[in-house]
C-alpha cells in the first residue's frame, strides 16, 4: 500500500455513521471515476486513468467488464468484429494505432446496442456523434472526426493492451463518466471498492467539518 493517502485516519475513524456498501452495481450512483482513480493511487501508486478518453455526451456513465480489440485507425472492420466477440453487458474497449481516422460510428453503435453491449470505449476516434446520441448508446473516445478508413479487419481481439503504464486485459473493469475512464484490474476490484468507501467517508466528514464546524479546509486536510 502506497504512502501519502488522501484519507487521513483521524477523519475516517471519526465517522461512525454506517455507509452503504459500494458495489459495481451502485458505484456511479454514489461515487465517480475520480474516487476510483484516487483509490487506485492510494493502494498501488498508479491511478488507472486512460488519458484523453471522454464520453461523446457528458451525461454518459458506465461500469462493466471489458473485451479488448486493437487496430490501425484506418481499419474499422476490426471494431465491427469486436462487437460479436463481446458478451451482453460487457464493454468493447478498442485501442487504435493513432487518432487519424474514426473506427466507430452510428451503424456500429446500433449493432452493439442490438448485441447487448453496455458501451464502446475507444482509445482513438469516433464519428456520427449526433446519431449515436439519438440512439442513446454510450460511446467514449479520444477525438471525433468525420472521415473513416476501410473495413479491412486486420486487427486483433482479446489481446492484452498497454497504454502508458496501464496493462488492460479481458475481464478488467472499466469505470467511465464525464471526467474520464479508469481501469481496475479484475483481481483488485474488491480492494478498490473498499478504498472508494473510505474515500467517500473521508469526503463526507471533511465537508461536515468545513461547513458545520466552519473549520478551514486546509486545517481539515492537515495542510501545513
ChimeraX attribute file (.defattr): number of C-alpha atoms within 10 A of each C-alpha:
attribute: neighborCount
match mode: 1-to-1
recipient: residues
	/A:1	10
	/A:2	11
	/A:3	10
	/A:4	10
	/A:5	15
	/A:6	15
	/A:7	20
	/A:8	15
	/A:9	11
	/A:10	9
	/A:11	18
	/A:12	18
	/A:13	12
	/A:14	11
	/A:15	14
	/A:16	9
	/A:17	8
	/A:18	7
	/A:19	11
	/A:20	9
	/A:21	12
	/A:22	19
	/A:23	15
	/A:24	14
	/A:25	9
	/A:26	12
	/A:27	20
	/A:28	19
	/A:29	10
	/A:30	14
	/A:31	15
	/A:32	21
	/A:33	26
	/A:34	19
	/A:35	24
	/A:36	28
	/A:37	22
	/A:38	24
	/A:39	27
	/A:40	28
	/A:41	21
	/A:42	22
	/A:43	17
	/A:44	14
	/A:45	15
	/A:46	15
	/A:47	21
	/A:48	26
	/A:49	26
	/A:50	19
	/A:51	13
	/A:52	14
	/A:53	24
	/A:54	23
	/A:55	24
	/A:56	21
	/A:57	18
	/A:58	12
	/A:59	9
	/A:60	18
	/A:61	22
	/A:62	21
	/A:63	24
	/A:64	21
	/A:65	23
	/A:66	29
	/A:67	26
	/A:68	25
	/A:69	27
	/A:70	24
	/A:71	23
	/A:72	23
	/A:73	25
	/A:74	22
	/A:75	23
	/A:76	26
	/A:77	20
	/A:78	23
	/A:79	30
	/A:80	20
	/A:81	17
	/A:82	23
	/A:83	25
	/A:84	14
	/A:85	15
	/A:86	25
	/A:87	17
	/A:88	13
	/A:89	16
	/A:90	22
	/A:91	29
	/A:92	28
	/A:93	30
	/A:94	27
	/A:95	24
	/A:96	24
	/A:97	15
	/A:98	14
	/A:99	19
	/A:100	18
	/A:101	25
	/A:102	26
	/A:103	31
	/A:104	28
	/A:105	21
	/A:106	19
	/A:107	13
	/A:108	19
	/A:109	25
	/A:110	16
	/A:111	14
	/A:112	24
	/A:113	20
	/A:114	11
	/A:115	16
	/A:116	16
	/A:117	23
	/A:118	22
	/A:119	25
	/A:120	27
	/A:121	27
	/A:122	26
	/A:123	24
	/A:124	26
	/A:125	28
	/A:126	28
	/A:127	22
	/A:128	16
	/A:129	18
	/A:130	13
	/A:131	15
	/A:132	22
	/A:133	16
	/A:134	9
	/A:135	13
	/A:136	14
	/A:137	19
	/A:138	22
	/A:139	28
	/A:140	30
	/A:141	25
	/A:142	18
	/A:143	20
	/A:144	20
	/A:145	15
	/A:146	12
	/A:147	13
	/A:148	19
	/A:149	15
	/A:150	13
	/A:151	15
	/A:152	13
	/A:153	17
	/A:154	13
	/A:155	19
	/A:156	18
	/A:157	19
	/A:158	17
	/A:159	13
	/A:160	14
	/A:161	17
	/A:162	11
	/A:163	12
	/A:164	10
	/A:165	11
	/A:166	17
	/A:167	14
	/A:168	23
	/A:169	20
	/A:170	22
	/A:171	18
	/A:172	19
	/A:173	24
	/A:174	25
	/A:175	24
	/A:176	28
	/A:177	22
	/A:178	17
	/A:179	15
	/A:180	22
	/A:181	27
	/A:182	26
	/A:183	27
	/A:184	25
	/A:185	20
	/A:186	16
	/A:187	11
	/A:188	13
	/A:189	17
	/A:190	14
	/A:191	12
	/A:192	23
	/A:193	21
	/A:194	14
	/A:195	21
	/A:196	28
	/A:197	22
	/A:198	22
	/A:199	23
	/A:200	19
	/A:201	21
	/A:202	23
	/A:203	17
	/A:204	14
	/A:205	20
	/A:206	22
	/A:207	15
	/A:208	14
	/A:209	17
	/A:210	16
	/A:211	12
	/A:212	9
	/A:213	9
	/A:214	11
	/A:215	14
	/A:216	13
	/A:217	14
	/A:218	10
	/A:219	12
	/A:220	17
	/A:221	15
	/A:222	9
	/A:223	7
	/A:224	5
